Amino acid sequence: YLMKSAKSHFLLTLEADLQLIGLNTKDMLTESTRKGGVEFLYEDLFAIRGGFYNDQLGRVSFLTVGVGFRPIQQIGLDIAYVIDDEDQPLSGTFPISLNVRL
């Protein structure tokens, strides 16, 4: 967490997926998949998010922005928007997820 209080938090995540077999160090870094994002969650009720995905080998790269709403602890709804070049299949889409905690 970059910031955490009793009512809210601000979270930053970064991730890199590397192929460790069959590549030299330079290729391993240039052909990695990189992901990251930020989230601001208020009162465990409402979230604002942004992120990126970059896959050099598959030539896929996009940004996302979204919001989340959890009216009760066990159920949440997330809506995002994918920002990308028009030649990518996910460009301009609105992924929606319903989360249920059992």
Protein Blocks (a to p, Z undefined) as FASTA:
>chain_A
ZZdcfkbccdddddddddfehpafklmmmmpccdddddddehhlaccdddddddfklopa
cddddddddfbfkbccddddddddfkbmkgoiacddddddZZ
